[in-house]
Amino acid sequence: MARKPIGVSVLAGAAFSVLLIACGGASTDEGGVTGLHVALAVPHDAKAEVTAVFFEVTNNLGEARHAIFSLEEETLPGLLGPDLAGHPFTDWLVRLEPGAYTVAATPLKKGGSPSDLFAQARGGASVFAGMITELVLTGASMQAK
């Protein structure tokens, strides 16, 4: 059974402040799908407040796609490295035309408003024809350390 987003929309772009980015890569897809697989890994202590993530993918024309997904029950696997292993996360696979994109992922608390404790993560990705680009963003606490 395919996982469905809580909400999806396509809108003209908006600006966001730059906060954090992790890493990206690309892989081929047997079906010839072109797109982006983006994930947000949130801090271990985020699960108490963060229940979902609002994703926004914007092209260089300012056209944006949006989706909201609940955090997964499982955590990130160890193969992504010790810094991400065991973190709560959610992800979105979105079909896109080849090009450059800006990605923002905003942690949401119950009720759908942005988290007061965890910052939006932001990064960039290039999407190539016939490939799925992988991008893992990391969320950060907005509390002083």
Sequence and secondary structure as in RCSB ss.txt:
>XXXX:A:sequence
MARKPIGVSVLAGAAFSVLLIACGGASTDEGGVTGLHVALAVPHDAKAEVTAVFFEVTNNLGEARHAIFSLEEET
LPGLLGPDLAGHPFTDWLVRLEPGAYTVAATPLKKGGSPSDLFAQARGGASVFAGMITELVLTGASMQAK
>XXXX:A:secstr
     SEEEEEE          EEEEEE TT   EEEEEEE  GGGGGTEEEEEEEEEETTSEEEEEEEE  SSB
  GGG TTTTT BEEEEEEE  SEEEEEEEEEEETTS B SSB  EEEEEEE TTEEEEEEEE  B S  
